[in-house]
Amino acid sequence: LRRQRQMCIRDRETNNEDDTTPRLTPEYIKKFLRSNDKTYYSTPELNDALYLHFKGFQKIENLHIFKALKCLYMESNAISCIEGLDQLVEMRTLYLHENMIQKISGLDNLVNLRILNLSGNRISKIENLKGLVKLENLQLANNVIGKEGISDLTGVLEVPSLVTLDIAKNYISDPLVLEQVFAKIPKLALLYFMGNDATK
């Protein structure tokens, strides 16, 4: 966990986080809930969905107060690291697509997660999914997975509950991935694989 935090700090330093960058501070959250009182309860723990997309956030923070949160929309921000979700154990759907995430991490405690969208990031390897015992839908299109071969994809075998996998438009060139990886996912019913060299 400490190593993950150090990596997240380095990533944000690389992305030049400064004082003008929007932050999910307690003050921001309080104001956000009040200004959207037709959508949210003012008491954080009563809300089960949170829409924080297109805000310019570079860091996921201070969301532990949303104890009952089941759906989090944080797509199209500037997030480089998955963090700050450890206490959101009721989460069912997590949307982090179109960010700047380089590594799958920080999801170990999300044992109720069903849908995870990480499309349109900078992820190079499928990993650290073992704790997602109920995950059914994983979206990883438009990343950079596969440059190092089949080993970049074997982490998906940690998720036997998976039904739908979208891994279109990555860098997968070895057609053996179909036999050595995807065919071994017991419940997989729908695979999006177009846009990879292995389909040629």
Protein Blocks (a to p, Z undefined) as FASTA:
>chain_A
ZZmmmmmmmmmmmnopafklccddfklmmmmmmmmmmlpcfblklpcbdcfehklpabde
hklmmmmbcbdcfehiabfbdehklmmmmbmbdcfehiabfbdghklmmmmbfbdcfehi
abfbdehklmmmmbfbdcfehiaehjlojklmmmmmmmmmbmbdcfehiabfbfklmmmm
mmmmmklmbdcfehiaklZZ
